[in-house]
Amino acid sequence: MMDQHQIDELLNKARQGGASPVEQLMKNLKPEDAKRLNAVLADEQATRQLLSTPQAQALLKKIVESQNGQSGK
């Protein structure tokens, strides 16, 4: 599980902009799903709560590993 510092770093990177995995995901979502995700991401407390779930932790781990060129094993 990610600690608070790692979650803070991810939030800061997301705020800095650029073609993030979240932006790539948003392009593939239905408009109503993208709107709901944007609402969650706009609320820092809701974003932290979402990022602390086991499902989000597993997804974030895969994203970080793929960006670092690791296999995810």
Backbone as CSV, one residue per row, in Angstrom:
resi,resn,N_x,N_y,N_z,CA_x,CA_y,CA_z,C_x,C_y,C_z
1,MET,0.841,-1.183,0.000,0.000,0.000,0.000,0.879,1.236,0.000
2,MET,0.440,2.260,-0.715,1.204,3.495,-0.798,1.042,4.275,0.499
3,ASP,2.115,4.941,0.898,2.013,5.774,2.083,1.539,7.181,1.678
4,GLN,1.304,8.001,2.661,0.773,9.343,2.415,1.704,10.169,1.536
5,HIS,2.997,10.030,1.723,3.968,10.781,0.921,3.859,10.407,-0.556
6,GLN,3.729,9.124,-0.849,3.610,8.676,-2.239,2.314,9.176,-2.869
7,ILE,1.232,9.177,-2.109,-0.032,9.703,-2.620,0.096,11.193,-2.904
8,ASP,0.745,11.923,-1.999,0.965,13.355,-2.207,1.765,13.607,-3.480
9,GLU,2.804,12.808,-3.711,3.616,12.960,-4.920,2.786,12.736,-6.176
10,LEU,1.941,11.706,-6.164,1.084,11.441,-7.315,0.111,12.589,-7.560
11,LEU,-0.457,13.120,-6.495,-1.372,14.248,-6.644,-0.648,15.463,-7.208
12,ASN,0.564,15.723,-6.730,1.334,16.860,-7.235,1.678,16.698,-8.704
13,LYS,2.072,15.500,-9.109,2.380,15.245,-10.515,1.145,15.437,-11.379
14,ALA,-0.002,14.985,-10.892,-1.245,15.132,-11.648,-1.601,16.603,-11.830
15,ARG,-1.312,17.413,-10.803,-1.623,18.849,-10.879,-0.686,19.595,-11.820
16,GLN,0.518,19.060,-12.037,1.503,19.731,-12.874,1.160,19.641,-14.354
17,GLY,0.282,18.756,-14.716,-0.153,18.659,-16.103,0.667,17.669,-16.903
18,GLY,0.479,17.738,-18.206,1.149,16.797,-19.089,0.231,15.640,-19.422
19,ALA,0.676,14.798,-20.320,-0.122,13.645,-20.748,0.020,12.532,-19.718
20,SER,-0.785,12.587,-18.705,-0.717,11.610,-17.626,-1.553,10.382,-17.967
21,PRO,-1.334,9.291,-17.247,-2.195,8.125,-17.454,-3.665,8.439,-17.205
22,VAL,-3.944,9.376,-16.297,-5.331,9.751,-16.030,-5.934,10.417,-17.264
23,GLU,-5.175,11.296,-17.898,-5.673,11.956,-19.108,-5.910,10.945,-20.219
24,GLN,-5.015,9.987,-20.340,-5.196,8.944,-21.340,-6.446,8.139,-21.044
25,LEU,-6.674,7.831,-19.768,-7.865,7.105,-19.356,-9.119,7.907,-19.675
26,MET,-9.091,9.189,-19.385,-10.254,10.048,-19.598,-10.700,10.039,-21.059
27,LYS,-9.748,9.965,-21.974,-10.077,9.960,-23.403,-10.859,8.715,-23.792
28,ASN,-10.712,7.644,-23.023,-11.366,6.380,-23.350,-12.657,6.142,-22.577
29,LEU,-13.016,7.066,-21.708,-14.235,6.909,-20.911,-15.442,7.495,-21.637
30,LYS,-16.604,6.989,-21.284,-17.848,7.595,-21.741,-17.931,8.982,-21.114
31,PRO,-18.569,9.935,-21.785,-18.632,11.303,-21.240,-19.168,11.381,-19.808
32,GLU,-20.185,10.584,-19.488,-20.737,10.653,-18.133,-19.767,10.078,-17.104
33,ASP,-18.996,9.047,-17.493,-17.993,8.487,-16.584,-16.839,9.465,-16.387
34,ALA,-16.432,10.126,-17.461,-15.367,11.122,-17.360,-15.786,12.273,-16.457
35,LYS,-17.046,12.664,-16.554,-17.561,13.750,-15.710,-17.515,13.351,-14.235
36,ARG,-17.903,12.110,-13.928,-17.874,11.635,-12.530,-16.438,11.563,-12.009
37,LEU,-15.510,11.062,-12.852,-14.115,10.981,-12.431,-13.537,12.375,-12.206
38,ASN,-13.862,13.311,-13.084,-13.400,14.687,-12.899,-13.905,15.270,-11.584
39,ALA,-15.146,14.957,-11.228,-15.713,15.462,-9.974,-14.946,14.915,-8.776
40,VAL,-14.589,13.639,-8.834,-13.816,13.037,-7.738,-12.424,13.660,-7.676
41,LEU,-11.780,13.802,-8.833,-10.419,14.342,-8.864,-10.371,15.810,-8.449
42,ALA,-11.469,16.528,-8.627,-11.519,17.939,-8.228,-11.634,18.091,-6.712
43,ASP,-12.056,17.035,-6.039,-12.221,17.051,-4.583,-11.048,16.290,-3.972
44,GLU,-10.126,17.025,-3.349,-8.904,16.404,-2.830,-9.198,15.287,-1.836
45,GLN,-10.159,15.484,-0.953,-10.483,14.449,0.030,-11.025,13.193,-0.664
46,ALA,-11.880,13.382,-1.661,-12.426,12.233,-2.389,-11.323,11.525,-3.173
47,THR,-10.383,12.294,-3.729,-9.264,11.700,-4.466,-8.399,10.866,-3.536
48,ARG,-8.095,11.393,-2.372,-7.288,10.638,-1.405,-8.004,9.360,-0.974
49,GLN,-9.311,9.459,-0.760,-10.085,8.291,-0.359,-10.063,7.249,-1.479
50,LEU,-10.226,7.684,-2.716,-10.186,6.772,-3.854,-8.809,6.123,-3.988
51,LEU,-7.750,6.919,-3.871,-6.394,6.396,-4.033,-5.991,5.441,-2.916
52,SER,-6.697,5.470,-1.805,-6.341,4.594,-0.691,-7.004,3.216,-0.781
53,THR,-7.877,3.013,-1.778,-8.535,1.710,-1.917,-7.557,0.672,-2.470
54,PRO,-7.723,-0.592,-2.120,-6.836,-1.641,-2.647,-6.833,-1.709,-4.174
55,GLN,-7.981,-1.467,-4.791,-8.060,-1.511,-6.250,-7.228,-0.400,-6.881
56,ALA,-7.335,0.805,-6.325,-6.552,1.923,-6.848,-5.071,1.696,-6.600
57,GLN,-4.726,1.134,-5.446,-3.324,0.850,-5.129,-2.729,-0.114,-6.156
58,ALA,-3.476,-1.157,-6.501,-2.993,-2.137,-7.474,-2.826,-1.499,-8.844
59,LEU,-3.779,-0.676,-9.246,-3.694,0.001,-10.535,-2.522,0.973,-10.570
60,LEU,-2.352,1.747,-9.503,-1.239,2.692,-9.439,0.102,1.974,-9.487
61,LYS,0.179,0.829,-8.831,1.415,0.049,-8.849,1.753,-0.366,-10.278
62,LYS,0.740,-0.825,-11.022,0.963,-1.223,-12.417,1.406,-0.037,-13.265
63,ILE,0.781,1.114,-13.052,1.135,2.308,-13.818,2.569,2.721,-13.533
64,VAL,2.931,2.785,-12.257,4.286,3.193,-11.881,5.315,2.208,-12.426
65,GLU,5.022,0.916,-12.308,5.954,-0.093,-12.815,6.105,0.008,-14.328
66,SER,5.020,0.259,-15.044,5.121,0.366,-16.500,5.905,1.612,-16.899
67,GLN,5.772,2.688,-16.137,6.530,3.903,-16.424,8.004,3.728,-16.109
68,ASN,8.310,2.841,-15.160,9.698,2.584,-14.787,10.287,1.433,-15.577
69,GLY,9.522,0.846,-16.488,10.016,-0.255,-17.302,10.120,-1.581,-16.581
70,GLN,9.347,-1.738,-15.498,9.364,-2.984,-14.747,8.240,-3.885,-15.230
71,SER,8.350,-5.154,-14.970,7.369,-6.114,-15.457,6.143,-6.256,-14.571
72,GLY,6.174,-5.778,-13.358,5.043,-5.877,-12.453,5.001,-7.168,-11.670
73,LYS,6.071,-7.911,-11.662,6.121,-9.173,-10.924,6.494,-8.943,-9.482
